[in-house]
Amino acid sequence: MNKKIKRDQDDFEWTAAEIKSSKKINSLPKSLQEKLASRKSRGPQAKPTKVSMTIRLSRDVIESFKATGDGWQTKIDLALKQWLQEHTLV
């Protein structure tokens, strides 16, 4: 793995002890299993308006938008839309 990549504090590797002490979902109460299962995915969008793709942007651009918190990808989309309104592509 690339050691230069900044690790997200919410993205961590479990230790062997944590894995051993963890519980399987089917050992939890049925009501909790259902609640956890319902949070697995957002479900289909009623009217998809965006296209998933990969784009390479400057590190400083990404860091600036990420620093604004949740919704940073939407903010990039809005900034690009605004730029398109104000400029003509050649």
C-alpha positions in Angstrom: 0.0 0.0 0.0 1.2 3.5 -0.7 2.4 4.9 2.6 2.0 8.5 1.3 -1.8 8.2 1.3 -3.4 10.0 4.2 -5.5 7.4 6.1 -9.0 8.2 7.0 -9.5 7.8 10.8 -12.8 6.0 10.2 -11.1 3.5 7.9 -9.0 1.2 10.0 -7.9 -2.4 10.1 -9.2 -4.6 12.8 -6.7 -6.3 15.1 -6.9 -10.1 15.6 -8.4 -9.5 19.1 -11.1 -7.3 17.7 -12.0 -9.8 15.1 -12.1 -12.6 17.7 -14.4 -10.6 20.0 -16.7 -9.5 17.2 -20.2 -10.9 16.8 -21.8 -12.3 13.7 -24.9 -10.4 12.6 -27.1 -13.5 12.9 -26.3 -13.6 16.7 -27.9 -10.2 17.2 -31.6 -9.7 18.0 -33.8 -9.9 14.9 -34.9 -6.2 15.3 -31.3 -5.0 15.3 -30.4 -7.3 12.3 -33.3 -5.7 10.3 -32.3 -2.2 11.3 -28.7 -2.8 10.2 -29.7 -4.5 7.0 -31.9 -1.5 6.1 -28.9 0.9 6.4 -26.8 -1.2 3.9 -27.8 0.9 0.8 -29.6 4.0 -0.2 -31.7 2.1 -2.7 -32.3 3.2 -6.3 -32.6 6.9 -7.1 -36.1 8.0 -8.1 -34.7 10.0 -11.0 -30.9 9.5 -11.5 -29.4 12.8 -12.5 -25.7 12.2 -12.1 -23.2 9.9 -13.8 -20.5 8.0 -11.8 -17.0 8.5 -13.2 -13.4 8.8 -12.3 -11.7 12.2 -12.6 -8.2 13.3 -11.6 -8.0 16.6 -9.8 -5.2 18.5 -8.1 -4.6 17.5 -4.5 -5.1 21.1 -3.3 -8.5 21.3 -5.1 -9.6 18.0 -3.4 -8.3 19.0 0.0 -10.1 22.4 -0.2 -13.4 20.9 -1.1 -13.1 18.1 1.5 -12.3 20.6 4.2 -15.9 22.0 3.7 -17.3 18.7 5.1 -20.1 16.5 3.9 -21.3 17.1 0.4 -17.9 18.2 -1.0 -18.4 16.2 -4.2 -21.7 18.0 -4.8 -19.9 21.3 -4.2 -17.4 20.4 -6.9 -20.3 19.7 -9.3 -21.9 23.0 -8.4 -18.6 24.9 -8.9 -18.2 23.3 -12.4 -21.8 24.1 -13.3 -21.2 27.8 -12.3 -17.9 27.9 -14.3 -19.8 26.5 -17.4 -22.4 29.3 -17.1 -19.7 32.0 -16.9 -17.4 30.6 -19.6 -17.5 29.3 -23.2 -15.8 26.0 -24.0 -13.6 26.1 -27.1 
